[in-house]
Amino acid sequence: MIDEKHNDRMLSHEDMAEYLNCTRKHIYDLISEDPNFPKSYNISKGNKQHARRWFKKDIDDWLRSRQTE
C-alpha cells in the first residue's frame, strides 16, 4: 500500500479514504481517536471554507509506525 512516489503530494479526505481503502467516516474516527494521526493543514483562504489536506509522506510514516505495534 505504501507508495514512495509522490510523497510530497497532499491528500484530501477523499484521497485518503481511497488510499487507505476505508470510508470518510473512518478517517474522521481516526482523526478524533488516534493522537498519533498526522496533522492536517488548512489550504483554503479565510475561515469560510475548510480545505484540509495531509502530506502523503506523513500518512505513510503513520502507517509504518502502526505496522511495528
N, C-alpha and C positions, 0 to 999 in steps of 0.2 A: 504494500500500500504506500509506503514512503517513497516518494519520487524526489530524487535530489535535484532534478531540473527545476528551474523557476522558483527557487527558494525565496527570492525577493518579492515574489508575487503576493498580492494581498487578496484575501478571500472574504467574501460576504457570507452571511448566514446560509444562503442557498448553496454557495460554492462549498462551504464546509460540510453541509449535510450530504452533498453528493460525494465529496472527497472521503468522508468518514462512513458513508453508506448508512446514514441514520436520518431521523426526522429533524425538522427545525425545532420541534418541541424538545427533543433530546439535547440539542445544542443549548437551548435555554436552560435546561436542567443542569447540564454540565457547568455552565457559567455560574449558576447560583449555588451549586452544591460542592464543586471542586475548587478549593482555594488555590490549587496549582494550575488551573486552567489559564492559558495565556491571556494577557491583557489585550483588549481591543483598542482601536484608535478611531476617533470620530473624524471622518474626512469631509464632512459637509460644512458649508459656511453657516455660521449662526447656529441658533438652537432650535429653529423650527423643524428641521428635518435631521434625523439622526441616521447617518450612514456609517455604521460601524464596520470596521474591517480588521482582519487579523493577518499577520505575516505568516505565510505558509511555513517558513522555517520554524517559527515559534510553535506551530501546531505539530510539525514533525518532531521537534525536540520534546514536546509534551508526550507524544505517542511513545517515543523511545523510553522516556522515564517511566511510563506505565508498564512497559514490557519487562522492566527489571524488578517490578514489585512482586 
